Amino acid sequence: MSMNDAYQPINCDDYDNLELACQHHLTLTVELKTGDVIKAKAQDLISRKNVEYLVLDDGGSSQELRLDKIASFSHPEIGTVVVSDS
């Protein structure tokens, strides 16, 4: 998937769950639509040029994931959330 393809906003409930995870700095297991899996601490949600990103902290290094590239995320407190388009 190209990072230049049109951004598709995610469902508001999914966004709210990510916002909660960031507020509590929860360590999420994030599965991308490519099949890659990342386990890291949720830090922030940012918007740049009308594209929203989840900022993760993976042991001191920061990583930004486009929200529309996330297939699902999970944490024991929020369960598993399968991300859908808005």
C-alpha positions in Angstrom: 0.0 0.0 0.0 1.3 3.4 -0.9 1.4 6.1 1.7 0.2 8.5 -0.9 -3.2 6.9 -1.4 -6.3 8.9 -0.2 -6.8 8.8 3.5 -10.0 7.2 4.7 -11.0 8.3 8.2 -11.7 5.6 10.7 -15.0 5.1 12.7 -15.5 7.6 15.5 -15.8 4.8 18.1 -12.5 3.3 17.1 -10.9 6.8 17.2 -12.3 7.3 20.7 -10.7 4.0 21.8 -7.4 5.1 20.5 -7.7 8.4 22.2 -8.4 6.6 25.5 -5.4 4.4 25.0 -3.2 7.5 24.4 -4.5 9.2 27.5 -3.6 6.2 29.6 -0.4 5.4 27.7 -1.6 1.8 27.2 0.7 -0.7 25.5 -1.2 -1.8 22.4 -0.8 -4.7 20.1 -1.5 -3.2 16.7 -2.0 -5.2 13.6 -1.6 -3.4 10.3 -3.5 -4.2 7.1 -0.2 -5.5 5.7 -0.2 -8.2 8.4 2.6 -6.6 10.4 2.2 -6.6 14.2 3.6 -3.9 16.5 3.5 -3.8 20.3 4.2 -0.4 21.7 2.9 2.3 24.0 0.2 4.7 22.7 1.4 8.3 23.0 -0.7 10.6 20.9 -3.0 11.1 18.0 -1.9 13.8 15.5 -3.2 15.2 12.2 -1.0 16.3 9.4 -2.3 17.5 6.0 -5.7 15.9 6.7 -4.2 12.5 7.6 -4.5 11.2 11.1 -1.7 9.2 12.8 -1.2 7.2 16.0 2.1 8.0 17.6 3.6 5.0 19.4 6.6 4.7 21.7 8.6 1.5 21.2 11.2 1.6 23.9 12.3 5.2 23.3 11.8 5.4 19.6 8.7 7.1 18.2 6.7 5.7 15.3 3.7 7.2 13.5 1.0 4.9 12.0 -1.7 6.1 9.6 -5.0 5.3 11.2 -6.4 3.9 8.0 -3.5 1.4 7.8 -4.5 -0.2 11.1 -6.6 -3.4 10.9 -7.0 -3.9 14.6 -5.6 -3.0 18.0 -5.9 -4.6 21.4 -5.2 -4.2 25.1 -6.7 -6.1 28.1 -8.6 -3.0 29.3 -10.3 -2.3 26.0 -10.3 -5.7 24.3 -9.7 -6.1 20.6 -10.9 -3.4 18.3 -11.3 -4.2 14.6 -10.9 -0.8 12.9 -13.5 0.1 10.3 -13.9 3.1 7.9 -16.2 5.9 9.0 
